[in-house]
């Protein structure tokens, strides 16, 4: 079983997206992944799912777990840059986990690469559970060669 993290380092998920996120978790479990969810995903304080420090701590707990192989950020929006000062780049560089994100998560992707030389993946994993291309995205996710080409 592949252990993976799900975080939201940028704008919080609206409660109305809960069902879609549960569908993503069910899909991941169906392909023998073990998803671990951040406690900072849904709206708690307006657009925020927690303070920048709390969101960073949730991400760092995923990087610190030696069994987590991939971390998928399901957010996007405007506030991912708020967590940058609270990331432990030394720990990230030693972690086996690969960060996946999209939209303003490029700030996190760029910071990880700049500070550690470690590659991340520019991809929104939620595309596998919504939109016209959900089934195609699932096929590509399962066939990483196709996804990355």
N, C-alpha and C positions, 0 to 999 in steps of 0.2 A: 504494500500500500504506500502511495506517495503522499507525504504530508505537505500541505500547502496552506498559506495564510491568505486571508481576505481582509483588506484594510480600506479605509477611506481617509486619506491624508488631506484631501482638499474639501470641497463643499460637502456637507452632510447629505446623506440620502434621505429623501422624503419618506415618510411612513407608507405612502401609497406604493412605493417600490418594493415593499417588504416581500410580496408574493413573487415578484420577478427575481429577487435575490435568493429566495428559498428555492426557486426553480433552478438557479445556477448551482446552488449547493447540492441539490438532488442530482443534477447532471454530473457534477464532479464526483460524487459518491458512486454513481453508476459506472464510472470508468476507473474505479478503484483508487480514488484520491480521498484523502482524509482532510477536509477543510477545517481550519481553525479560524474563527471569526474574531476580529477586533471588537472591543467594547465601545469603540468610537466610530460607529457607522451611521447611525440615524440622528436626525435633528434633535438637538438637546437645547441649544441656545441660538435660535434663529438658524442661520445658514451653517452654523458650526455643530459638529458632533462631539466637541470637546475643545479644551484649550489647545493651542499649538503644542504645548509640552505634553499633554495627555495623548494627542494624536501621534506625536513622535515616539513617545514611550511604547505605545501599542505596536508601532512599526518595528522599533528596536527589539521588542520581545520576540517578534517573529525572526529577525536576523540572529538573535541570540540562541534560538532553539536549534540545536545541531541536527535535528531531523527534518526541519522545514527546508524543502528544496526550491520552492517558488513562492513568491508573494505577489498577489494580484490586488492592485488598487482599483476599486470599482467606482471611485469618485471622479471628479473633474470639476473644473470651474475656475475659481479665482484665488484660493487661499493656500495652496500647497507650499508656496514659498515661506509661509509662517513657520514651518517645522524645521527648516534647514539648519538653524543654529543649535537645535537640540538633537541632531543625529550624531551618533558615535561612528565616525568613518573608519576608525581602526577596527572596531567590531564588525562593521559591514564588510571590510576587506577580507576578514578571516572567515566570514560566513559562507556556507555553501549555497545559500539562498540567492535566487535571481529575482530582481524586482521587475514587475510588469506594470505599466501605467500608460495613460493617454491624456491628452488635453494639457492642462497646466501641470500635470505630473512630470512633464518634460523638465521642469525645474529640479525635481528630485532625481530624475534619470541623469541629467547633466551634472548635478552635484556629486552623485555617486561616482560617475566616471571621472570627473575632475579630481576628486579627492582620493580615489582608490584605484583608478584604472580599470575598474570592474564594469563589464557590459551589463546593460539592462535591456528590457524589451518594450518597445513602443507599441502597445496593443491594449485595447479595451476588451477585457474578457466578457463583459456583459453583452457584447454583440452576439454571443452564442445563445442568448435567451430572449432577444427581442429584435424586431426589424425584419425586413424582407429577406435578409441573407443569413438568418440564424442557423439554418441547417448547413449551409455552405461553410459558415464560420466554425461549426462543430467539426465538420470533416477536416478543415484546415488545421484546427487545433490538435486533432488526433494525428494528423500527418504533418509533423513539424517542418519537414522539408518543403512542403507546399506552402505552409504558413509563412515561412521566412523567405520564400522566393517571390 
